[in-house]
Amino acid sequence: MSKEAAAAVLTPEPLAELGRVCDLVADPVLDDFTTPEALEILGDVEVLVTGWGCPPLDSAALAAAPRLRAVVHTAGSVHGHVTGECWDRGIEVASAAAANALPVAEYTVAMILLTGKRAFERARDYRATRDREDWLSTPPDVGNFGRTVGILSASLIGRRVIELLSPFDLGVLLHDPYVTGAEAAELGVEAVGLDELFARADVVSVHTPLLPATRGLVSRELLASMRPDAVLINTARGAVVDQDALAEITAAGRIRAVLDVTDPEVLPPEHPLWASDNVLITPHLAGSQGNEWRRLADLAVAEVVRWASGAGFAHPVRRDTLGRTA
């Protein structure tokens, strides 16, 4: 991983825990597998603990690591560094994606509830006027009672959002082509088609990974079909949404949007989404940050402990599902 990632995530406490179950080579942090120092270290490695900034584990890197048997990733997606050669060699892979899903789900639920109360717009108006509105004249479409939430994809994050929404008086729809009606019922949601999800929901939350099949999935037609004043929340990847169409439709006042991701990140200064009063853009902060990094480290350490004991990974990443996960 990068030295910055190691300093942020692998603080002394989790490093000490790792040192109790394995012979730990923690310094130097490997951010390049081609240096003489790295090649010497890789020759003895059985487990790699990886993170943001990890170089690809390609054939050359794996040739230098003949004893490597497992990779434990302290972040979410392993697409950037775990290659087909790893699977070919039977190397086991685990990821802290489940731990990283929780803060994203928390952010999503917070935004669902805050947009239901129109908190951002009303706070802006309050600051401008210094005059509190008559609360008894609040329009009947403000609030969260009986609101309908649409979840696009029952990913790890999508499932955590569904779980966290369960105490609230909300109806939840789900579109995921890999989830059956019976499975949706077990989750406590209603399975619907993609068009129906966008047409019925008061808020649509996007949790689908960016794959060739999902690029631009949230199209102009789907955005235009959303209910007036509905909200689109995107914590997945910016390219899943037709961003030009979103800019036009939000600028026209048809719908609102909360975007933690854009395409590109960061948007150019002149991009119309910056100027839209109906759009809130946050700097990709929904995922683990600050003290939440410890959750990632704790999960990774627990996986190494399980693996070393022979129990196997609790959060394995499997080759057969990699093509439809983040």
C-alpha positions, 0 to 999 in steps of 0.5 A, spaced: 500 500 500 502 507 499 506 509 505 500 514 506 495 509 507 499 505 511 500 511 516 492 512 516 490 505 517 495 501 520 496 504 526 501 501 532 495 497 535 493 493 529 500 492 527 501 489 534 495 485 533 498 482 527 505 481 530 502 476 535 500 471 530 505 472 524 512 474 523 511 481 521 515 485 516 511 492 517 517 496 515 518 498 509 511 499 506 511 496 499 508 501 494 513 498 489 514 490 487 520 491 483 525 494 487 531 490 490 528 491 497 521 489 495 524 483 491 528 480 497 522 481 502 517 478 497 521 471 497 519 469 504 511 472 504 506 468 505 500 473 506 500 480 504 496 485 507 494 490 502 491 497 502 490 503 497 496 504 493 497 497 492 501 495 485 498 490 481 499 483 483 501 481 476 505 475 474 512 478 475 510 480 482 507 473 483 514 470 481 517 474 486 513 471 491 513 464 490 510 462 498 504 467 497 498 464 499 493 469 501 491 477 500 488 481 506 485 488 503 484 493 508 479 497 504 474 495 499 475 493 492 480 489 490 480 490 482 486 495 482 491 490 484 488 482 485 489 480 478 487 473 474 494 470 476 492 470 483 486 466 482 490 462 477 495 460 483 489 459 488 491 465 492 485 466 497 483 473 498 479 477 503 477 484 503 474 489 508 469 492 504 464 490 509 467 494 514 467 500 509 460 499 507 457 501 514 459 509 514 457 509 506 450 506 509 450 511 514 451 517 510 446 515 505 441 514 511 442 521 513 441 524 507 435 520 506 432 523 512 435 530 511 432 531 504 425 528 506 425 534 511 428 539 506 433 540 511 439 543 506 434 548 503 430 550 509 437 552 512 439 556 506 433 560 506 433 561 514 440 564 513 438 568 508 432 571 511 433 570 519 426 569 519 423 562 521 417 559 517 411 558 520 411 550 522 404 549 521 404 551 514 409 546 512 407 543 505 405 536 506 410 533 502 415 535 507 417 529 512 419 522 512 413 519 514 410 514 508 416 516 504 418 511 498 426 509 498 428 506 492 435 502 492 439 500 486 443 494 487 443 490 493 450 490 494 454 490 501 452 497 501 445 497 499 444 491 504 446 495 509 442 501 507 436 497 507 438 494 514 439 501 517 432 503 514 428 498 517 426 502 524 423 508 520 416 509 517 419 508 510 417 503 504 423 500 500 423 498 493 429 494 490 432 493 483 437 488 483 437 483 477 441 478 481 436 478 487 429 474 487 423 476 489 423 471 495 430 474 497 427 481 497 422 479 501 427 476 506 430 483 506 423 486 507 423 490 501 419 490 494 423 487 488 421 492 482 424 493 475 428 499 474 423 503 470 418 502 476 424 504 481 425 510 478 418 512 477 415 510 484 420 512 489 421 519 492 428 518 493 433 513 489 439 511 492 445 508 487 449 502 490 451 499 483 458 498 482 461 501 476 462 495 470 461 496 463 454 494 463 452 499 469 456 505 465 450 510 464 445 506 467 441 511 470 439 514 464 436 521 462 430 517 461 430 514 468 432 521 471 426 524 467 421 519 469 422 521 477 417 524 481 417 531 481 422 534 487 424 526 488 432 525 490 437 522 487 443 520 492 449 517 489 455 514 493 457 509 488 461 512 482 459 518 478 459 514 471 453 510 473 449 516 472 448 520 466 451 526 469 449 531 463 442 529 463 442 530 471 445 537 471 439 539 466 434 536 470 436 539 477 437 546 474 430 545 471 428 544 478 425 537 477 429 533 481 434 534 487 440 530 488 446 528 493 452 526 490 458 524 494 461 521 487 462 525 480 465 524 473 470 526 474 472 527 481 473 533 482 468 536 477 471 542 473 470 549 476 465 551 470 461 545 471 453 546 471 452 541 477 456 546 482 451 552 480 445 548 482 441 550 488 438 543 487 444 539 488 449 537 494 456 535 492 460 532 498 468 530 496 467 523 496 467 523 504 461 517 505 467 512 505 471 510 511 475 516 514 478 518 520 477 514 526 473 509 521 479 507 518 480 503 525 474 499 523 478 497 516 484 495 520 480 491 525 477 487 520 483 485 516 487 483 522 481 479 524 481 475 517 489 474 518 488 471 525 482 466 522 486 464 516 492 463 520 488 458 525 486 455 519 478 457 520 478 461 513 476 468 511 469 470 514 469 475 508 472 472 502 473 475 495 471 470 490 473 470 483 466 468 480 463 474 483 468 479 482 465 481 475 459 484 478 462 487 484 465 493 486 
